[in-house]
Amino acid sequence: MKTTAENVGMDPALKAEMQEACDRIAKGVLPTMEERKAAAARIDRMREDNARLFGIQDVTLDAVRESRNSQ
């Protein structure tokens, strides 16, 4: 019988990192300025990668127009 690996959920390492960050914030420990800057840089890189892969997405603009026109 042939089976295939199925990608279910998110990457376990990323999930653990996010859980750790949530636990710290829940305890009232805010990220340091260095952590904030590193996170912002990572988000910028991901945004650029997504733009290269999928192009610029105007989903929000379309949703706002649709909401406004349905009223």
DSSP file (Angstrom, degrees, kcal/mol; ACC not computed):
  #  RESIDUE AA STRUCTURE BP1 BP2  ACC     N-H-->O    O-->H-N    N-H-->O    O-->H-N    TCO  KAPPA ALPHA  PHI   PSI    X-CA   Y-CA   Z-CA
    1    1 A M              0   0    0      0, 0.0     2,-0.5     0, 0.0     0, 0.0   0.000 360.0 360.0 360.0 133.2    0.0    0.0    0.0
    2    2 A K        -     0   0    0      2,-0.0     2,-0.3     0, 0.0     0, 0.0  -0.784 360.0-173.8 -95.8 130.2    1.3    3.4   -1.0
    3    3 A T        -     0   0    0     -2,-0.5     2,-0.4     0, 0.0     0, 0.0  -0.875  10.2-148.5-120.6 156.7    1.0    6.2    1.5
    4    4 A T        -     0   0    0     -2,-0.3     2,-0.4     0, 0.0    -2,-0.0  -0.940  23.7-111.9-123.1 146.7    1.8    9.9    1.1
    5    5 A A        -     0   0    0     -2,-0.4     2,-0.5     2,-0.0     0, 0.0  -0.621  34.4-152.8 -74.8 131.0    3.0   12.4    3.7
    6    6 A E        -     0   0    0     -2,-0.4     2,-1.1     2,-0.0    -1,-0.0  -0.912  11.4-133.7-111.5 131.4    0.3   14.9    4.3
    7    7 A N        +     0   0    0     -2,-0.5     2,-0.5     4,-0.0     4,-0.1  -0.712  34.3 173.7 -84.1 102.6    1.1   18.4    5.5
    8    8 A V        -     0   0    0     -2,-1.1     2,-0.1     2,-0.1    -2,-0.0  -0.949  49.3 -20.0-114.9 125.2   -1.4   19.0    8.3
    9    9 A G  S    S-     0   0    0     -2,-0.5     2,-0.2     2,-0.0     0, 0.0  -0.310  97.9 -40.2  79.3-164.8   -1.2   22.1   10.3
   10   10 A M  S    S-     0   0    0      1,-0.1    -2,-0.1    -2,-0.1     5,-0.0  -0.506  74.0 -72.4 -98.5 167.3    1.8   24.3   10.7
   11   11 A D     >  -     0   0    0     -2,-0.2     4,-2.7     1,-0.1     5,-0.2  -0.346  42.4-133.4 -55.6 128.7    5.5   23.6   11.0
   12   12 A P  H  > S+     0   0    0      0, 0.0     4,-2.3     0, 0.0     5,-0.2   0.852 104.5  52.1 -59.0 -36.3    6.1   22.2   14.5
   13   13 A A  H  > S+     0   0    0      2,-0.2     4,-2.1     1,-0.2     5,-0.1   0.918 112.2  45.3 -66.2 -42.5    9.1   24.5   15.1
   14   14 A L  H  > S+     0   0    0      2,-0.2     4,-2.6     1,-0.2     5,-0.2   0.903 112.0  52.4 -66.0 -40.8    7.1   27.6   14.1
   15   15 A K  H  X S+     0   0    0     -4,-2.7     4,-2.4     1,-0.2    -2,-0.2   0.912 110.2  48.0 -61.7 -42.6    4.2   26.4   16.3
   16   16 A A  H  X S+     0   0    0     -4,-2.3     4,-2.3     2,-0.2    -1,-0.2   0.898 111.5  50.4 -64.8 -40.8    6.5   26.0   19.3
   17   17 A E  H  X S+     0   0    0     -4,-2.1     4,-2.0     1,-0.2    -2,-0.2   0.913 112.3  46.7 -63.3 -43.1    8.1   29.4   18.7
   18   18 A M  H  X S+     0   0    0     -4,-2.6     4,-2.5     2,-0.2    -2,-0.2   0.892 111.4  51.4 -66.9 -39.3    4.6   31.0   18.5
   19   19 A Q  H  X S+     0   0    0     -4,-2.4     4,-2.7     2,-0.2    -2,-0.2   0.911 109.3  50.7 -63.9 -41.6    3.4   29.2   21.6
   20   20 A E  H  X S+     0   0    0     -4,-2.3     4,-2.3     1,-0.2    -1,-0.2   0.913 110.9  48.7 -61.5 -43.3    6.5   30.4   23.6
   21   21 A A  H  X S+     0   0    0     -4,-2.0     4,-2.3     2,-0.2    -2,-0.2   0.911 112.0  48.7 -64.1 -41.9    5.8   34.0   22.5
   22   22 A C  H  X S+     0   0    0     -4,-2.5     4,-2.6     1,-0.2    -2,-0.2   0.904 110.5  51.1 -64.5 -41.3    2.2   33.7   23.5
   23   23 A D  H  X S+     0   0    0     -4,-2.7     4,-1.4     2,-0.2    -1,-0.2   0.906 110.3  49.5 -62.8 -41.1    3.1   32.2   26.9
   24   24 A R  H  <>S+     0   0    0     -4,-2.3     5,-2.7     2,-0.2     3,-0.3   0.927 112.5  46.6 -63.2 -45.0    5.5   35.0   27.5
   25   25 A I  H ><5S+     0   0    0     -4,-2.3     3,-1.6     1,-0.2    -2,-0.2   0.893 108.3  56.2 -65.5 -39.3    3.0   37.7   26.6
   26   26 A A  H 3<5S+     0   0    0     -4,-2.6    -1,-0.2     1,-0.3    -2,-0.2   0.815 106.6  51.2 -61.9 -29.5    0.3   36.0   28.8
   27   27 A K  T 3<5S-     0   0    0     -4,-1.4    -1,-0.3    -3,-0.3    -2,-0.2   0.464 124.5-106.0 -85.1  -1.9    2.7   36.3   31.7
   28   28 A G  T < 5S+     0   0    0     -3,-1.6     2,-0.9    -4,-0.2    -3,-0.2   0.580  76.3 136.9  89.5  10.4    3.2   40.0   31.0
   29   29 A V      < -     0   0    0     -5,-2.7    -1,-0.2    -6,-0.2    -2,-0.2  -0.808  40.5-156.4 -93.7 106.4    6.7   39.7   29.5
   30   30 A L        -     0   0    0     -2,-0.9    -5,-0.0     1,-0.1     2,-0.0  -0.458  25.0 -95.0 -81.7 154.0    6.8   41.9   26.5
   31   31 A P        -     0   0    0      0, 0.0    -1,-0.1     0, 0.0     2,-0.0  -0.330  41.8-113.3 -64.6 148.4    9.3   41.4   23.6
   32   32 A T     >  -     0   0    0      1,-0.1     4,-2.3    -3,-0.1     5,-0.2  -0.292  29.1-104.8 -73.6 167.0   12.5   43.3   23.7
   33   33 A M  H  > S+     0   0    0      1,-0.2     4,-2.5     2,-0.2     5,-0.2   0.877 123.6  53.4 -61.5 -37.2   13.2   46.0   21.1
   34   34 A E  H  > S+     0   0    0      2,-0.2     4,-2.4     1,-0.2    -1,-0.2   0.907 109.0  48.6 -64.6 -41.1   15.6   43.6   19.4
   35   35 A E  H  > S+     0   0    0      2,-0.2     4,-2.3     1,-0.2    -2,-0.2   0.891 111.5  50.1 -65.1 -39.0   13.0   40.9   19.2
   36   36 A R  H  X S+     0   0    0     -4,-2.3     4,-2.4     2,-0.2    -2,-0.2   0.920 111.5  47.4 -65.0 -43.6   10.5   43.4   17.8
   37   37 A K  H  X S+     0   0    0     -4,-2.5     4,-2.3     2,-0.2    -2,-0.2   0.898 112.2  49.9 -65.4 -39.8   12.9   44.6   15.1
   38   38 A A  H  X S+     0   0    0     -4,-2.4     4,-2.2     2,-0.2    -2,-0.2   0.899 111.4  49.1 -64.6 -40.2   13.8   41.0   14.2
   39   39 A A  H  X S+     0   0    0     -4,-2.3     4,-2.5     2,-0.2    -2,-0.2   0.912 110.6  50.1 -65.3 -42.4   10.1   40.1   13.9
   40   40 A A  H  X S+     0   0    0     -4,-2.4     4,-2.3     1,-0.2    -2,-0.2   0.902 111.2  49.0 -62.9 -40.9    9.4   43.2   11.7
   41   41 A A  H  X S+     0   0    0     -4,-2.3     4,-2.2     2,-0.2    -1,-0.2   0.903 111.3  49.9 -65.1 -40.5   12.3   42.2    9.4
   42   42 A R  H  X S+     0   0    0     -4,-2.2     4,-2.3     2,-0.2    -2,-0.2   0.911 110.5  49.5 -64.0 -42.1   11.0   38.6    9.2
   43   43 A I  H  X S+     0   0    0     -4,-2.5     4,-2.6     2,-0.2    -2,-0.2   0.908 109.5  52.2 -63.4 -41.8    7.5   39.8    8.3
   44   44 A D  H  X S+     0   0    0     -4,-2.3     4,-2.3     2,-0.2    -2,-0.2   0.914 110.0  48.6 -60.7 -43.2    9.0   42.2    5.6
   45   45 A R  H  X S+     0   0    0     -4,-2.2     4,-2.5     1,-0.2    -2,-0.2   0.911 112.0  48.9 -63.8 -41.7   10.9   39.2    4.1
   46   46 A M  H  X S+     0   0    0     -4,-2.3     4,-2.7     2,-0.2    -2,-0.2   0.900 110.2  51.5 -64.5 -39.7    7.8   37.0    4.1
   47   47 A R  H  X S+     0   0    0     -4,-2.6     4,-2.2     2,-0.2    -2,-0.2   0.915 111.5  47.1 -63.1 -42.7    5.7   39.8    2.5
   48   48 A E  H  X S+     0   0    0     -4,-2.3     4,-2.1     2,-0.2    -2,-0.2   0.906 112.1  50.1 -65.3 -41.9    8.3   40.2   -0.3
   49   49 A D  H  X S+     0   0    0     -4,-2.5     4,-2.3     1,-0.2    -2,-0.2   0.925 111.6  48.1 -61.7 -44.5    8.4   36.4   -0.8
   50   50 A N  H  X S+     0   0    0     -4,-2.7     4,-3.4     1,-0.2     5,-0.5   0.891 109.5  52.7 -64.2 -39.2    4.7   36.2   -1.0
   51   51 A A  H  X S+     0   0    0     -4,-2.2     4,-1.8     1,-0.2    -1,-0.2   0.892 110.8  47.8 -63.9 -38.4    4.6   39.2   -3.5
   52   52 A R  H  < S+     0   0    0     -4,-2.1    -2,-0.2     2,-0.2    -1,-0.2   0.902 118.7  40.3 -67.0 -39.7    7.1   37.4   -5.7
   53   53 A L  H  < S+     0   0    0     -4,-2.3    -2,-0.2    -5,-0.2    -3,-0.2   0.917 135.4  13.9 -74.8 -43.7    5.1   34.1   -5.5
   54   54 A F  H  < S-     0   0    0     -4,-3.4    -3,-0.2     1,-0.3    -2,-0.2   0.487  97.4-126.8-116.0  -6.2    1.6   35.4   -5.8
   55   55 A G     <  -     0   0    0     -4,-1.8     2,-0.4    -5,-0.5    -1,-0.3  -0.212  56.5 -34.8  79.5 179.7    1.8   39.0   -7.0
   56   56 A I        -     0   0    0     -4,-0.1     2,-0.5     2,-0.0    -5,-0.0  -0.624  63.6-147.6 -78.6 128.7    0.2   41.9   -5.2
   57   57 A Q        -     0   0    0     -2,-0.4     3,-0.2     1,-0.1    -2,-0.1  -0.845  16.1-170.7-102.1 130.9   -3.2   40.9   -3.7
   58   58 A D     >  +     0   0    0     -2,-0.5     4,-2.1     1,-0.2     5,-0.2  -0.185  43.4 128.7-108.9  39.0   -6.0   43.4   -3.4
   59   59 A V  H  > S+     0   0    0      1,-0.2     4,-2.3     2,-0.2     5,-0.2   0.903  71.5  50.3 -63.1 -43.3   -8.3   41.3   -1.3
   60   60 A T  H  > S+     0   0    0     -3,-0.2     4,-2.5     1,-0.2    -1,-0.2   0.925 109.4  50.5 -63.7 -44.9   -8.9   43.9    1.3
   61   61 A L  H  > S+     0   0    0      1,-0.2     4,-2.4     2,-0.2    -1,-0.2   0.923 111.7  48.0 -59.6 -45.1   -9.8   46.6   -1.2
   62   62 A D  H  X S+     0   0    0     -4,-2.1     4,-2.5     1,-0.2    -1,-0.2   0.896 111.1  51.2 -62.8 -40.1  -12.3   44.2   -2.9
   63   63 A A  H  X S+     0   0    0     -4,-2.3     4,-2.4     2,-0.2    -2,-0.2   0.899 110.3  48.8 -65.1 -41.0  -13.8   43.3    0.5
   64   64 A V  H  X S+     0   0    0     -4,-2.5     4,-2.7     2,-0.2     5,-0.2   0.933 112.8  47.5 -64.8 -45.3  -14.2   46.9    1.5
   65   65 A R  H  X S+     0   0    0     -4,-2.4     4,-2.6     1,-0.2    -2,-0.2   0.918 112.6  49.0 -61.3 -43.4  -15.9   47.7   -1.8
   66   66 A E  H  X S+     0   0    0     -4,-2.5     4,-1.3     2,-0.2    -1,-0.2   0.907 112.9  47.6 -64.1 -41.5  -18.2   44.7   -1.6
   67   67 A S  H  < S+     0   0    0     -4,-2.4     4,-0.5     1,-0.2     3,-0.2   0.922 113.6  47.3 -64.1 -44.6  -19.2   45.7    2.0
   68   68 A R  H >< S+     0   0    0     -4,-2.7     3,-0.9     1,-0.2    -2,-0.2   0.897 112.7  48.8 -65.6 -40.5  -19.8   49.3    1.0
   69   69 A N  H 3< S+     0   0    0     -4,-2.6    -1,-0.2     1,-0.2    -2,-0.2   0.720 104.7  59.4 -73.9 -21.1  -21.9   48.4   -2.0
   70   70 A S  T 3<        0   0    0     -4,-1.3    -1,-0.2    -3,-0.2    -2,-0.2   0.559 360.0 360.0 -85.3  -6.5  -24.0   45.9   -0.1
   71   71 A Q    <         0   0    0     -3,-0.9    -1,-0.2    -4,-0.5    -2,-0.1   0.479 360.0 360.0 -83.7 360.0  -25.3   48.5    2.3
